[in-house]
Amino acid sequence: MFDCRLACNILGWQGGTIHQVSKETGVSVSRLLDLEDCSEPALRTLFKRPKFEHDCSDCTFLGHENNHDLYFCASEPTIIARFSDEGSEYSSGLVFGLSEDHILNKTLRAALSLKEPREKIVDYFDKYHQSFPERLSLFHKIYEEVTGQPYSHRYFIIHHKDLSKPVTYEECEIISLTDEERAQYVKDYYGCQAIIIPLNVVRRHLNME
């Protein structure tokens, strides 16, 4: 049952009506009345209202879970679970999100459900963790559980007749392919001046950012 007093408290009000809550949060009255989970964490997530102060303008609030405010920070990129107003009291790190029993696992899953954070996180793991296959395996599993889609590896496609000459960016493209799509791509392009290279290999050799 919807708890209007709790909702008002989350909004920083001393009191109010369900209609006022609806107008402030953009959540319809009918949806509020039909909520199955009316706990504080669920309402904070629904209202996009963090519990603790957080001063990073690059962070996107993802929700509230187990007395933690969850964020994705685009500038790192990283994920953050804050448990206090104190500036230093938070956990962070995409790698820690791979652990099922860590609060950052919930943060990682929440971030992967959104398109822009998902793309940045995929780029991060492709760029920095190719030498840690066990980490990549865990990440791919979480990615597929969250998105319901097979993980697509990033590849650099070079369309070039003579690889002894410098390759220009105009002759290249970056695409995402599943293992099955990659096999078909290679089959289609063999003999057609196209070479497919894992993106992390290109970044490592060309020092790409």
Secondary structure as GFF3:
##gff-version 3
##sequence-region A 1 209
A	DSSP	alpha_helix	4	10	.	.	.	ID=ss1
A	DSSP	alpha_helix	18	25	.	.	.	ID=ss2
A	DSSP	alpha_helix	29	34	.	.	.	ID=ss3
A	DSSP	alpha_helix	40	47	.	.	.	ID=ss4
A	DSSP	beta_strand	59	65	.	.	.	ID=ss5
A	DSSP	beta_strand	68	73	.	.	.	ID=ss6
A	DSSP	beta_strand	78	82	.	.	.	ID=ss7
A	DSSP	beta_strand	90	92	.	.	.	ID=ss8
A	DSSP	three_ten_helix	95	98	.	.	.	ID=ss9
A	DSSP	alpha_helix	103	112	.	.	.	ID=ss10
A	DSSP	alpha_helix	115	128	.	.	.	ID=ss11
A	DSSP	alpha_helix	133	147	.	.	.	ID=ss12
A	DSSP	beta_strand	153	159	.	.	.	ID=ss13
A	DSSP	three_ten_helix	169	171	.	.	.	ID=ss14
A	DSSP	beta_strand	172	177	.	.	.	ID=ss15
A	DSSP	alpha_helix	179	189	.	.	.	ID=ss16
A	DSSP	beta_strand	194	198	.	.	.	ID=ss17
A	DSSP	alpha_helix	199	206	.	.	.	ID=ss18
###
